[in-house]
Amino acid sequence: MELSTPLALVLLIAGLWSLMVWPVFLKRVLKDPQARDANGAPTRFMTTNLMMISTAIIFALATAVIGVRGLVG
């Protein structure tokens, strides 16, 4: 499958954007008081957000790689 240059650029930009945004969100989640209970153990809030963020980062990497491969050919 061949991607047009504009489509490849959109995928690359979307992937890079997500790779910039999600780590910032992760830092905020880790600092949130809801992330750990009174004993310091991770809560469901933290676990849920970690799963969501890791999935989003994996998709962002895949999107960026597809964009780069579309540009390179």
C-alpha positions, 0 to 999 in steps of 0.5 A, a space after each residue: 500500500 502506498 500513502 500519499 505524502 499529505 496522508 503520511 505527514 498527517 500520520 507522522 504529525 499525529 504520532 509525534 503529537 501523541 508522543 509529546 502529550 501522553 508523557 506529560 499526562 503520565 507525570 500528572 497522573 503519577 503526582 495525583 493524590 488519587 494515584 496511591 492509597 494511604 500505604 503508598 500502593 497503586 490505586 485503580 486510578 493509577 492502574 487504569 491511567 497507566 494502561 490507557 497511557 501505555 496503549 496510547 503511546 504504543 498506538 502513537 509509535 505505530 502511527 509515527 512509524 507508518 507516517 515515516 514509512 509512507 514518506 520514505 517509500 
